[in-house]
């Protein structure tokens, strides 16, 4: 192996570690969950808002002691998060990649 290859591999391992580190240190907790484990009202809202968009994953979040759910869907080739509170109330959507980018940038400064 050349030095350049070793450096690339090391850089890849470090970036993977940083990515996981940022997620773990974020100011809120995210846990991946299954649709079947969600309250019925939450499932209904997510299915309604997702429509024909493919649901990639669902995350349960706890921010400031409040639980909410995010369904990450593939909308026009972009990962979009549909936010729903624990009672099934629709809270809005956001670009999932942009949110994670913001969190990473906040950690670096």
ZISUL-V901044 format. One record per pair of residues at least 24 apart in sequence whose C-alpha atoms are under 10 Angstrom apart, sorted by the first residue. I is the first residue (numbers start at 0). J is the second residue. Records with the same first field share a line. If there is no record, write none. Layout:
I: J ; J
This chain:
17: 103
18: 99 ; 103
20: 103 ; 106
21: 99 ; 102 ; 103 ; 104 ; 105 ; 106 ; 107
22: 99 ; 102 ; 103
24: 102 ; 106
25: 99 ; 102 ; 103 ; 105 ; 106
26: 61 ; 62 ; 63 ; 102
27: 60 ; 61 ; 62 ; 63 ; 64 ; 65
28: 58 ; 59 ; 60 ; 61 ; 62 ; 63 ; 64 ; 66
29: 57 ; 58 ; 59 ; 60 ; 61 ; 62 ; 66 ; 67 ; 68 ; 69
30: 57 ; 58 ; 59 ; 60 ; 61 ; 68
31: 56 ; 57 ; 58 ; 59 ; 60 ; 68 ; 69 ; 70
32: 56 ; 57 ; 58 ; 59 ; 68 ; 69 ; 70
33: 57 ; 58 ; 59
34: 58 ; 70
37: 68 ; 85 ; 87
38: 85 ; 86 ; 87
39: 85 ; 86 ; 87
40: 83 ; 84 ; 85 ; 86 ; 87 ; 88
41: 67 ; 68 ; 69 ; 70 ; 82 ; 83 ; 84 ; 85 ; 86 ; 87 ; 88 ; 89
42: 68 ; 70 ; 83 ; 87
43: 87 ; 88
44: 81 ; 82 ; 83 ; 84 ; 86 ; 87 ; 88 ; 89
45: 69 ; 70 ; 71 ; 72 ; 81 ; 82 ; 83 ; 87 ; 88 ; 89
46: 70
48: 72 ; 81 ; 82 ; 83 ; 89 ; 91 ; 92
49: 73 ; 74 ; 79 ; 80 ; 81
52: 76 ; 79
53: 78
54: 78 ; 79 ; 80 ; 81
55: 79 ; 80
56: 80
57: 81 ; 82
58: 82
59: 83 ; 84 ; 85
60: 84 ; 85
69: 93 ; 95
70: 95
71: 95
